[in-house]
Amino acid sequence: MKNIIITILVTTVLCSCFEDRIDLDLNAEDPKLAVEGWITDLDEPQFIILSLTVNYLGDQDPNYVSGAQVTLSDEVESFTMEERNKGHYFLPSDWEPRIGDTYSLEITYEGQTYRATEKMRACPELQDLDYKEDDFDELFEDNEVFPQSYSVSFSFQDPPGIGEGYYVCDYVSGTDERDFFINWGYTNDEFFDGDFVEDVSATFIDYPLFIGDTAIVEMFAVSTEASKYLGEIENELFGNGPFDSPPANVMTNISNGGVGYFMIGAVQRDTIVLK
């Protein structure tokens, strides 16, 4: 009889747990300013994107922010960024970066001011650029369907002093494979500060290289904190395994409750033809 009573009590407690209301913050009532900013010294338009966050479960287009006042300042002068497309704010075409300077991004929107600060870091030279056969075809049952693929590698000299981060990608010239959230790799100098780093490769199985391809390799200099931000982005996008951490807010360097990240740094780019 006692066992029956205990069973009934446990069942009652468990059922009451499932009846509790759980309120989730889906970001439906309090949108936040989201900043996508990655400024480089590449000879191409430099801009940031501003939008408002949307409902977490909603299938919505980006809610771009128009009419904001955006400036980028180094240690000498300040530049006003022009909104050319809705939510897209561009630096002047004659803007030139100052390697080693600290840059401040300031955004004023609807009476609120948001700021972020990052150092314009130099990027080490790409050395020993080469390619070699990879073993991607071993992952498939029918090797004859897949021609021999290759991966590109290089080396670089990390400068002394902890704090450098790197983003690396390679892609075939003339394609749209230059995707910052798919075909990429990132690291920082926490474990190789001041070392000569050899045989670095960012060739992924989903984007193999073949004889006849012209491969472009790019390495972006960022801060250690920015490299950790890239890691959190990767975990949120692709971390769906049973042992992965639950979804969480990604880190940010935007003040006043803004989200996103402002990055700035130099880039090294090189090209190699697979003959």
Buried (B, 14 or more C-beta within 10 A) or exposed (E): EEEEEEEEEEEEEEEEEEEEEEEEEEBEEEBBBBBBBBBBBEEEEBBBBBBBBBEEEEEEEBEBBEEBEBBBBBEEEEBEBEBEEEBBBBBEEEBEBEEEBEBBBBBBBEEEEBBBBBBBBBBBEBBEBEBEEBEBBEEEEEEEEBEEBBBBBBBBEBBEEEBBBBBBBBBBEEEEBBEEEBBBBBBBBEEEBEEEBEEBBBBBEEBBBEEEBEBBBBBBBBBBBBBBBBBBBBBBEEEEEEEEEEEEEBBBBBBEEBBBBBBBBBEBBBEBEBE
